[in-house]
Amino acid sequence: MLLSVVELAQPTAPPAGVNTEGLAEFLRSFFAPLFLVIVSVVALFFLFTREITRFVQFIILAIAIGVIFYVPNIIEVTAKAIAGALGISGG
């Protein structure tokens, strides 16, 4: 029994038929409408309760999150720019 548990714990290669080529684009297209609906509902709540300061803070945060997740390669480009500004040579 212990031998079968050890065999199950060994890492295996992924199946040959799995294609993750467009996974990021699929996830973006799937979650983008959901993200927009949530942002819209919360923004309308802040507007109707007349909490303008929280509304502005929320909109700024929503825009920042949207840019991070929906602009292609923004994290990679930003990391390279920060590393270059600090004098770290990238590979």
C-alpha positions in Angstrom: 0.0 0.0 0.0 2.8 2.4 0.8 4.4 1.7 -2.5 1.2 2.7 -4.4 1.0 6.0 -2.4 4.6 6.8 -3.3 3.9 6.1 -6.9 0.9 8.4 -6.9 3.0 11.2 -5.3 5.5 11.1 -8.2 5.2 14.0 -10.7 3.9 13.1 -14.1 4.2 14.8 -17.5 1.1 16.7 -18.6 -1.1 14.9 -21.1 0.0 15.4 -24.7 -3.4 16.7 -25.8 -3.6 19.7 -23.4 -3.2 23.0 -25.2 -2.8 26.2 -23.1 -2.0 28.5 -26.0 -4.9 30.8 -25.6 -5.6 30.3 -22.0 -4.8 33.8 -20.9 -6.9 35.4 -23.6 -9.8 33.0 -22.8 -9.7 34.0 -19.1 -9.6 37.7 -20.0 -12.6 37.4 -22.3 -14.4 35.3 -19.7 -13.8 37.6 -16.7 -13.9 41.0 -18.4 -17.7 41.3 -18.5 -17.9 40.0 -14.9 -15.4 42.5 -13.8 -17.2 45.4 -15.6 -20.6 44.4 -14.0 -19.1 44.3 -10.5 -17.4 47.6 -11.0 -20.6 49.2 -12.3 -22.8 47.9 -9.5 -20.3 49.1 -6.8 -19.8 52.5 -8.5 -23.6 53.0 -8.7 -23.9 52.1 -5.1 -21.4 54.8 -4.1 -23.0 57.3 -6.3 -26.5 56.7 -5.0 -25.4 56.9 -1.4 -23.5 60.1 -2.3 -20.2 58.9 -1.1 -18.2 60.7 -3.8 -14.8 60.3 -2.1 -15.2 56.5 -1.9 -16.5 56.5 -5.5 -13.4 58.3 -6.8 -11.1 56.0 -4.8 -13.0 52.9 -6.1 -12.8 54.1 -9.7 -9.1 54.8 -9.4 -8.5 51.3 -7.9 -10.7 49.6 -10.6 -8.8 51.4 -13.4 -5.5 50.3 -11.9 -6.7 46.6 -11.6 -8.1 46.7 -15.1 -4.8 48.0 -16.5 -2.8 45.3 -14.7 -5.0 42.4 -15.8 -6.1 43.5 -19.2 -3.1 45.2 -20.9 -1.0 42.5 -22.4 2.6 42.1 -20.9 2.2 45.2 -18.6 3.7 43.3 -15.6 6.7 42.1 -17.6 7.3 45.5 -19.2 7.0 47.3 -15.8 9.4 44.8 -14.1 12.0 45.3 -16.8 11.7 49.0 -16.5 12.1 48.9 -12.8 15.1 46.6 -13.1 16.7 48.8 -15.7 16.1 51.9 -13.5 17.8 50.1 -10.6 20.8 49.1 -12.8 20.0 45.4 -12.8 20.8 43.7 -16.0 18.2 41.3 -17.3 18.7 38.0 -19.0 
